[in-house]
């Protein structure tokens, strides 16, 4: 049975959660904790990951293709649980594509929820951002943080080796120590005032313990999952028309554009429990 006909027959409208790979599962994990009654459909575009080093146009086209796929499955609301997709594709999709595809549909990202509150964590007014090269290059975080916290200073550091280390299961290895220490040192060298660091990639929570080993005392480390989950809860409470469209049977479905077996073997590390996925073609 085709996925489209399945969701049509069951009259399901799950919340779509998208990532280029596995990282979005750390966000989904927190969303399910706070909103367990909803149905969810997750897609990892593992066949084309990572998105971080790719051009803005490529990330936009890949992300749009996946968003359209979600809509075809019956999703009315899609969360881009990927910083690179949020940085490089979200605005174009919201402004250019949704009016043509369906103005009642919604696509949300992870950058705005994080930037709305990250300034509250800092007493020195200096915030560090650790992200992929694509997210850093987009300047999305400095731009958005300055909208909500004009007086804050924002310092960014790209961590191109972190996602490969994580996705290859090396995030707890001795080899990961060098790159964790290196990127932290590179970030903190930009300003002695940094007292808050945001993990601006949904993969990075798997490195949380290792990052803390090399983090100087007094610096607050923030990951996005809980922030995004709380923001989504508040958003749904204020958007009753959309909330009423989402089906509620507590179901979870996982899809990947690459090997389902490989996805399942890795996904449990990010999601915290066993995952059974289905391979799909875009």
VEXMI-922475 format. One line per 2 residues: number of its first residue (from 1); for each residue x, y, z of C-alpha. Coordinates in nm, 3 decimals. Example, Ala and Ser with C-alpha at 12.3 -4.5 7.8 and 13.67 -1.06 7.14 Angstrom:
// residues 2
1> 1.230/-0.450/0.780 ~ 1.367/-0.106/0.714
This chain:
// residues 282
1> 0.000/0.000/0.000 ~ 0.128/0.347/-0.087
3> 0.193/0.582/0.204 ~ -0.038/0.844/0.055
5> -0.333/0.607/0.033 ~ -0.258/0.477/0.383
7> -0.286/0.816/0.544 ~ -0.588/0.904/0.332
9> -0.768/0.584/0.432 ~ -0.689/0.638/0.801
11> -0.772/1.011/0.774 ~ -0.448/1.087/0.952
13> -0.281/1.425/0.951 ~ 0.039/1.370/1.148
15> 0.289/1.638/1.234 ~ 0.575/1.601/0.988
17> 0.925/1.623/1.132 ~ 1.213/1.654/0.885
19> 1.589/1.633/0.902 ~ 1.864/1.563/0.653
21> 1.949/1.258/0.861 ~ 1.921/1.150/1.222
23> 1.963/1.472/1.419 ~ 1.598/1.571/1.402
25> 1.520/1.267/1.613 ~ 1.663/1.449/1.916
27> 1.400/1.718/1.857 ~ 1.122/1.467/1.789
29> 1.213/1.289/2.112 ~ 1.147/1.605/2.313
31> 0.834/1.693/2.116 ~ 0.684/1.349/2.183
33> 0.763/1.388/2.554 ~ 0.564/1.709/2.573
35> 0.292/1.630/2.315 ~ 0.249/1.251/2.324
37> -0.110/1.248/2.201 ~ -0.034/1.362/1.845
39> 0.058/1.150/1.543 ~ 0.405/1.203/1.396
41> 0.574/1.121/1.067 ~ 0.952/1.154/1.054
43> 1.162/1.168/0.739 ~ 1.540/1.157/0.726
45> 1.689/1.242/0.386 ~ 1.989/1.022/0.463
47> 2.061/0.946/0.097 ~ 2.159/1.311/0.043
49> 2.302/1.394/0.384 ~ 2.482/1.591/0.509
51> 2.317/1.917/0.406 ~ 2.568/2.137/0.590
53> 2.830/2.175/0.314 ~ 2.577/2.209/0.031
55> 2.482/2.532/-0.145 ~ 2.179/2.736/-0.047
57> 1.999/2.645/-0.370 ~ 2.066/2.272/-0.330
59> 1.946/2.268/0.031 ~ 1.638/2.465/-0.070
61> 1.550/2.226/-0.351 ~ 1.608/1.914/-0.139
63> 1.410/2.054/0.153 ~ 1.122/2.168/-0.066
65> 1.103/1.823/-0.224 ~ 1.078/1.665/0.120
67> 0.819/1.919/0.240 ~ 0.601/1.845/-0.062
69> 0.634/1.474/0.017 ~ 0.505/1.539/0.369
71> 0.206/1.728/0.231 ~ 0.132/1.436/0.000
73> 0.118/1.210/0.307 ~ -0.151/1.425/0.464
75> 0.062/1.645/0.689 ~ -0.070/1.997/0.736
77> 0.218/2.103/0.961 ~ 0.587/2.026/0.899
79> 0.872/2.101/1.139 ~ 1.216/2.144/0.986
81> 1.412/1.987/1.273 ~ 1.733/2.070/1.087
83> 1.926/2.392/1.138 ~ 2.076/2.390/0.790
85> 1.736/2.346/0.623 ~ 1.586/2.609/0.854
87> 1.867/2.850/0.768 ~ 1.889/2.792/0.395
89> 1.536/2.693/0.289 ~ 1.263/2.786/0.537
91> 1.209/3.147/0.439 ~ 1.184/3.069/0.067
93> 0.941/2.786/0.133 ~ 0.723/3.002/0.359
95> 0.722/3.306/0.131 ~ 0.744/3.161/-0.221
97> 0.607/2.808/-0.213 ~ 0.336/2.781/0.052
99> 0.112/3.044/-0.111 ~ 0.111/2.827/-0.425
101> 0.100/2.486/-0.255 ~ -0.162/2.570/0.008
103> -0.180/2.882/0.220 ~ -0.338/2.688/0.509
105> -0.035/2.459/0.542 ~ 0.253/2.551/0.771
107> 0.627/2.487/0.778 ~ 0.816/2.585/1.092
109> 1.187/2.571/1.179 ~ 1.413/2.542/1.480
111> 1.605/2.869/1.458 ~ 1.338/3.117/1.566
113> 1.230/2.926/1.882 ~ 1.595/2.909/1.988
115> 1.677/3.272/1.915 ~ 1.366/3.401/2.093
117> 1.497/3.289/2.431 ~ 1.871/3.219/2.408
119> 1.955/3.573/2.519 ~ 1.786/3.507/2.851
121> 2.056/3.254/2.941 ~ 2.339/3.505/2.915
123> 2.444/3.751/3.186 ~ 2.751/3.883/3.003
125> 2.561/3.945/2.681 ~ 2.794/3.721/2.476
127> 2.650/3.412/2.309 ~ 2.839/3.140/2.124
129> 2.690/2.938/1.840 ~ 2.821/2.595/1.739
131> 2.677/2.474/1.409 ~ 2.741/2.332/1.066
133> 2.928/2.534/0.807 ~ 2.600/2.602/0.626
135> 2.423/2.732/0.934 ~ 2.715/2.955/1.029
137> 2.754/3.089/0.676 ~ 2.386/3.179/0.658
139> 2.427/3.425/0.950 ~ 2.074/3.323/1.054
141> 2.154/3.307/1.424 ~ 2.320/3.649/1.461
143> 2.043/3.809/1.254 ~ 1.760/3.650/1.452
145> 1.919/3.691/1.795 ~ 1.976/4.060/1.734
147> 1.605/4.100/1.654 ~ 1.508/3.975/1.999
149> 1.817/4.081/2.195 ~ 1.971/4.386/2.020
151> 2.243/4.431/2.281 ~ 2.383/4.080/2.269
153> 2.707/3.986/2.094 ~ 2.699/3.663/1.891
155> 3.007/3.457/1.804 ~ 2.988/3.159/1.570
157> 3.202/2.852/1.510 ~ 3.151/2.593/1.237
159> 3.215/2.232/1.344 ~ 3.238/2.040/1.015
161> 3.373/1.722/1.171 ~ 3.108/1.676/1.437
163> 2.824/1.540/1.223 ~ 3.046/1.280/1.048
165> 3.183/1.170/1.385 ~ 2.834/1.131/1.524
167> 2.683/0.956/1.225 ~ 2.975/0.713/1.210
169> 2.933/0.623/1.575 ~ 3.262/0.787/1.680
171> 3.118/1.052/1.908 ~ 3.234/0.874/2.223
173> 3.575/0.779/2.086 ~ 3.913/0.922/2.176
175> 3.936/1.054/1.822 ~ 3.639/1.282/1.886
177> 3.818/1.452/2.174 ~ 4.051/1.647/1.945
179> 3.772/1.797/1.734 ~ 3.550/1.876/2.032
181> 3.834/2.055/2.207 ~ 3.949/2.230/1.889
183> 3.613/2.384/1.797 ~ 3.541/2.490/2.155
185> 3.880/2.658/2.176 ~ 3.823/2.829/1.840
187> 3.487/2.963/1.958 ~ 3.600/3.077/2.301
189> 3.909/3.245/2.153 ~ 3.672/3.491/1.983
191> 3.567/3.646/2.314 ~ 3.642/3.590/2.682
193> 3.290/3.715/2.761 ~ 3.104/3.415/2.615
195> 2.895/3.264/2.893 ~ 2.629/3.082/2.691
197> 2.674/2.837/2.405 ~ 2.391/2.711/2.185
199> 2.425/2.377/2.006 ~ 2.281/2.492/1.675
201> 2.271/2.146/1.519 ~ 2.030/1.875/1.625
203> 2.308/1.614/1.605 ~ 2.519/1.782/1.868
205> 2.328/1.669/2.183 ~ 2.503/1.333/2.138
207> 2.829/1.515/2.208 ~ 2.689/1.694/2.512
209> 2.884/1.497/2.773 ~ 3.209/1.526/2.581
211> 3.160/1.899/2.523 ~ 3.105/1.951/2.895
213> 3.441/1.786/2.966 ~ 3.621/2.065/2.782
215> 3.387/2.351/2.869 ~ 3.518/2.603/3.125
217> 3.316/2.645/3.442 ~ 3.048/2.911/3.433
219> 2.941/2.861/3.072 ~ 2.583/2.747/3.008
221> 2.539/2.487/2.734 ~ 2.199/2.484/2.563
223> 2.051/2.228/2.321 ~ 1.742/2.287/2.112
225> 1.509/1.991/2.160 ~ 1.329/2.105/2.472
227> 1.314/2.466/2.349 ~ 1.155/2.365/2.018
229> 0.909/2.130/2.189 ~ 0.789/2.402/2.427
231> 0.762/2.650/2.142 ~ 0.554/2.405/1.936
233> 0.320/2.348/2.231 ~ 0.265/2.722/2.265
235> 0.222/2.761/1.888 ~ -0.047/2.493/1.872
237> -0.228/2.648/2.169 ~ -0.255/2.974/1.975
239> -0.337/2.817/1.635 ~ -0.654/2.622/1.701
241> -0.743/2.578/1.334 ~ -0.420/2.390/1.272
243> -0.432/2.203/1.602 ~ -0.778/2.071/1.514
245> -0.649/1.932/1.182 ~ -0.376/1.720/1.341
247> -0.471/1.361/1.418 ~ -0.425/1.231/1.769
249> -0.368/0.862/1.823 ~ -0.013/0.876/1.959
251> 0.138/0.706/1.653 ~ 0.497/0.733/1.533
253> 0.616/0.651/1.181 ~ 0.968/0.682/1.047
255> 1.090/0.701/0.690 ~ 1.430/0.742/0.526
257> 1.551/0.799/0.173 ~ 1.838/0.555/0.232
259> 1.866/0.208/0.385 ~ 1.597/0.143/0.646
261> 1.824/-0.108/0.817 ~ 2.107/0.143/0.851
263> 1.862/0.408/0.968 ~ 1.718/0.183/1.236
265> 2.065/0.086/1.360 ~ 2.162/0.449/1.414
267> 1.830/0.611/1.497 ~ 1.791/0.462/1.844
269> 2.099/0.657/1.958 ~ 1.924/0.982/1.872
271> 1.566/0.892/1.964 ~ 1.641/0.698/2.279
273> 1.443/0.387/2.186 ~ 1.406/0.135/1.908
275> 1.301/0.268/1.570 ~ 1.152/0.078/1.275
277> 1.157/0.274/0.952 ~ 1.051/0.238/0.590
279> 1.256/0.333/0.286 ~ 1.086/0.579/0.051
281> 1.171/0.720/-0.290 ~ 1.143/1.091/-0.361
